[in-house]
């Protein structure tokens, strides 16, 4: 189901339409008790690590506990729905991202809408992917890969972390822009996909930079291009795919959202606190060490970004007829 862009943006901008006095009154003294930061994935994963990083900062900033609660299942949908159904009082938040946003398009039977039922609070990070191959693979650049694939249609394989996953959608964008015919092999997670790439069972994989970095440095895999619009500092010699395919960009992201009717004054308080954390040198360096970029935004800017992502990837997913 697709919702109008302006409808989602109105959630972020609603603060301007409400009287100042009620906003201040409802936020006065916030928080007075522990706050839950819900993560729709298991402990130890990427989302969980970022949630704990932000929760620790917010706990110090406010002097109240921000507790990470893992509600794993259904590709993040269980955690997202738990926040949607929670009281809109600022005491239940979601650490969510590009996966949960894609689910609105991929799943036809969701009982909630990411863009309609959650209000953007603040961005946290932008995470590039990297197109990697085994060192034995003949192509040593993106143009060589495209030429090889076109000369040998349906003979190469590209792994993903599952149907509808970020690696899969990044591949679909690449395919649509190049016209190459390569067999998609979905795995149950990025770990098994990387294992089979290392074992030469598949030829290509759009991996997260964090998962691929150690293997790239050790020479176990070769990076052909990053999915950001420009090169990334941690891999300065690896070109951006956009250098060969202008306008190609596929970036994962994470941020914090709240139930849609959460008082704007509380959203603003949380936004300022999170942005202060992202400006902290230690937190910024930790995110950089994970191969990512801190993503500080206002609520309105975050809402605009999400609406644009929803529109962009909705077109890719529908064109490829991907459904879950």
N, C-alpha and C positions, 0 to 999 in steps of 0.2 A: 504494500500500500504506500502510495506517495502522498506526502503532505506539502502544501504550498510553502515555498521558501519564507515568505513574509510571516507565516503563522509561527514558525519556529523562532525567527528573529524577534518576534514580539515578546517572547518569554524573557529574552535577555534585556530588552529595552523597557520592560514594564515598570521599572523603578521610576522613570521620569513621569509616569502618568498617575502616580499615587501621592496622596498628601504626605508631607514630610513628617508630621507629628505622629500618626499611627506607625509609620515605619520605624521611627526612633523608639517609640514605646515598646513595640514588639521585640526589638533587638536588644533592649536595655539589659545589661548584665550578661549577655550571651558570651560564652556558654556557662550555664550553672551546673551542668552535670556532664558525664562522659558522652562523647559523640562517636557514633559508629561510622566507619569508612568501609563500605561494602565492596568486596572484590569478587567478581564472578568467575574466578579461576583459582586453582589450588595454591597453597602456600609454596613459596620457593620459586614460582614462575616470575616472568617479567612484570606482569601487572602487580603481583604481590610485593615485589621488591620496591617498586616505585611508591606503592601505597604506604609501606612502612617507612620509607624515607620521608614522605610528606607528613605522615601521622606523627612521627617523632618531632619534626619541626613545629607542627601546630600545637602539640602538647606543651612544648617549651614556650611557645609564643603566647598561648592563652592561659597557661597554668592549669589546664583541665585535660583529662585524658582523651585522646583521640585513638580509638581502638579499631584495628583492622579486623574485619570479619569476613572470612572466606566462605562464599556461598557458590561453590563451583557447580557447573553443569550446564548442558544445552548451549555450549559456546558462549557463555556469559549471560544468557537470557535469564537464568534463575536469579542471579545477583541483581541484574538490572530491574527485574520485575519487583523484587523485594523492596528496592528503593522507591520505585513508582508507587507502591501500595503503602509506603510508610507515611507517617504524619509529616506535613510540610512545615516543620518547625526548626529546621537546621540541625537536628540531632541524628539524622540518617543521611549520609552522603554516598555517592557512588564514585569509585575510581574506575573509569571506563574509557573506551577509546574507539578506534576504527573498527574493531571487530563487532562491538555492540551496534554501531551505526549500520554496518553492512547487514546485520541480521534483520533489520526492518525491511530490507529488500529481498533477502534470501528466503525468509520464512513467510509463508502465506497465512499461518494460523496463530500469530502472536496475539495475545490479549492486551497488549499495550503498544505504545509507539515511543521509540526513543526520542524522536524530534518533537512529539506533541506533549509527552508526559514528563519530561525532564528539563530542567532549566540549567543552562550552562553557567558554571561558576568561574573556572579558571583552567587554562591549559597547563600541562606539566612538562611534556616532552614531545619532540619529533624524532622518530627513529627511522633511519634509512635502511633499505635492503641492499643487497649486493648480488649481482648475477655471477655465480661461480660454476666452475667446471673442474673435472679431474685434470691434473697436469698432463696426462697422456692424451687428452682430447686435442684434435688437430687445430681447431680454431683458437687463435690467440687474441682476438679482438671481436667486438660486436659486429663490425662489417663482415669479418670472416665467418662468424657464426651464421649470419643471415645468408651469406652466399652458400655455405655448406648445406644449410637447411633447405634452401630453394633448389639446390642441385640434387638433393636426396630427400624428397618429400616423404613424410611419415616414417623416416628411418631413425630419427633421434627421439630421445625421451626427456621430458622435463618433470622433475619431482615437485610436489607441493606438500604442505602440512595438512592437506585435506581439502575437500571440495568447499569453495567459498572462503578459504583462508587467505591471508594477505599474500603469501607466495603465489597462490592460484590466481588471484585477481590481478596481481602485478604481471603475471605471465599473460593473462588474457588481454591486458592493455598492450603489451608488447606484440602479441600475435595480431591484434587488430590493426596495429600501426605498420606492421611489416608484411603481413600476408603469408607468413611462413606456416608450414604444416608440421607440427611436432607433437608427438603423443604425450598427453598429460597423464602422469601417474600419481594419484593422490595417496598420501600416507596418513597414518593416524598420529600426526604431530611432526614437528620439525626435526626432532631427534632421529627417528627412523629414516626420514628422508636424507638427512646428512650422512647417516651410516651407509646407506646404499650408494650415495654419490662417492663416498670414500672407497667403497668396494667396487666401483665402476659398474654398478647395476643400472644406473641412470647417468645421463650425460650433463644435465643442467639442473640448477636449483636457484630460485630467488630466496636467499637466506636472509635472516636478520643479520645486521652487521655484528651485533654482539655475539651471536652463535658462531659466526664464520671467522671472526678475527684471529683466534688462536690457530686455526687450521691454515689460514692464509699466511700468517707469519712463519709457520713451520713448513710451508711449502707443500702441504698435503692437498691443497686445492688452489686453483688460480682464479683470481678475480678479473672479470671482463669489464664490469661497469657497475657503478652505484646508481640507485634509483632516484636520488635527489636531483634537483635542477642543476646543481653545480657540484664540483668535487668536494669531498669531505676531508677535514684536516688530518684524521687518523690514517687515511689512505691517499695521500696527495698525488701518487703516481697512477692511481686508478681513475680512468676517465668517467665522467657521468654519461649514462646512456643517452641523455639529451644532447650530448655533443654529436651524436650520430643520428638520433631521432628527435629533432626539435620538438619541444613541448612535452616530451615524455617525463613523467614524474609520478612516483608512487611511494608515499611516505606514511609509515604507521605513526600513530599519535595516541597520547593518553592525556586525560584531564579529569577534572572533578565536576560532577553535576549533582543537582539536588531535585527533590520533587518540585513540580512546576509552580506550586503556589507558595513556595518558601519566601518569607519576607525579603524584599529587595535589600533592605538594610543589612540583613544577615549575609546575604550573598556578597554584598560589597565588602563587609568585614572579612569574610573568608578569602575573597579574591585578593585583597591587599596583603593578608597574611601569607598566602601561598606565593604571591609574587615576591614578597620579601625573602621567603625561603629560597626561591629560585635564583635570587640575586646573591645569596650567601656563597662565598667562594668554595666552601667544602662541598655543599650540595651541587653547585654548578660543576665542580670537578668530578664528583661521583658520576653524574649524568654523562659527562664527556668521556669518562673512562668506560662507560657502557656503550660507547660509540654513538651517542645521541646528543641532541641539543635541547637545552632548557627552553621551554615554550611559554613565556610569560605573556598574558593577554588580559584585557578587560573582559567582563562578561559579554559585552556586546561584540567585541572582536572575536571572542571564542565562538559565539553563536553564528557569526558571519562565516567563520572558517568551517564550522560543522555543516552549515547549509550548503556551502560550495562543495564540500566533500560528498555530501549526500547526492547532490545533483550529478557530479562527475562519475562516481562509481555506480550510481543507479543506471546510467546509460551503458556502462561497460557490462554490468551484470545482466541486464535485460537483453542486450545485443547477443551475449553469449548463451542466453537462456539457461542460466544457472539457478537452480532451485534446491531448497533443502526442506 
